[in-house]
Amino acid sequence: MKRVLVSLTVLLLLMGALPLAAQGGGQTLTATVIFDSIQLRQAPDLAAPAVGQALRGETLTLSGRSADSRWFQVTLDTGETAWLAQYLVQPSGDPGLLPVVEAAGPAASAQIFVPPGCDYFNIGPFHGRSGQSVVLTQGWAAASQALVQEYIDGVLQIVSVNGRLISTYAAYASEIFFDEPSNTWRVFWSFDMGPLATGTYTTEWTQIFDAPVTDGLDANADGQPDTYGPDPLTYTCTIVIE
């Protein structure tokens, strides 16, 4: 069975810093959005208000980066600036050439949103500070509401942290809703773990299938609907709290 990337709209995440140069020059770069839809924020802060949105495939102009290189400053067509998390886009060149823009860092009370199987999506590890609330979140997108319901009915999702069971998908699933920017139907699982003590945590996300399922989409563009299962799938993610 094909195992392709499950659509994931997790718009508020923190990751480790990119290995960038210390200061960089004054040039700009273009960058391509690699998630279905992303939030542009007023400041490099998860708690900052959203001031706009960009969709997968859009090209943005990067004009700066935060001191820790976890955020890029974007210059909009209006001349105004906004911020986005660095992992949401693919830059056209070396981000280390971008100038460091002085701005307030993430608020201590900001939440960290972590997909418990981030290794599956080739993102992570996630970094946070003691006192920040860690929210585990995972989504499923499909071409129709019926296909989302088939997934909910036919797949058991189990999440654990450091070997301790946290919850099952059904216990914390959202209502099925239509996401207009991506033209898909979606459901989200979300569990707030609250603040974690300093240390390293390993989450584990397991999917157990009654039978193979499809999302009716074609993420790998091979002309066939994406399918998952029937074998169980398990992926992990690392969270580092400092």
Secondary structure, 3 states (H helix, E strand, C coil): CCCCCCCCCCCCCCCCCCCCCCCCCCCCEEEEECCCEEEEECCCCCCCCEEEEEECCCEEEEEEECCCCCEEEEECCCCCEEEEEHHHEEECCCHHHCCECCCCCCCCCCEEEECCCHHHHCCCCEEECCCCEEEEEEEEEECCHHHHHHHHHHEEEEEEECCEEEEEHHHHECCCEEECCCCEEEEEEEEEEEECCCEEEEEEEEEEECCCEECCCCCCCCCCCCEECCCCEEEEEEEEEC
